[in-house]
Amino acid sequence: MDITNEMIDKLADLAKLEFDVAEKELLKGDLTRITGFFEKLNEIDTTHVEPLIFLTEETNVLRKDEVNQPISKEEALKNAPSKDSDYFRVPKFLDKSVQ
């Protein structure tokens, strides 16, 4: 596949990017090497290779859901900058005038 300036311009337009002439030449070289790599991959015979669906044979390996070191309300509120008995106090952040 030949990488042309028109192709670079179209890709830049789709990606909402702008390149100067030097950057376009660098990008053209990079894309040529990338497509060359994929062309080389196409040469490999994969007729007897099973598709890779999962990276590991293990499924749903999860830790046990155990309660560890529960903290009390007092401990949870100890470092709160503002609190009201059993609750954290936070400043309002909704403006009712805006709808």
Secondary structure by P-SEA (a helix, b strand, c coil): ccccaaaaaaaaaaacccccaaaaaaaaaaaaaaaaaaaaaaacccccccccccccccccccccccccccccccccccccccccccbbbbccccccccc
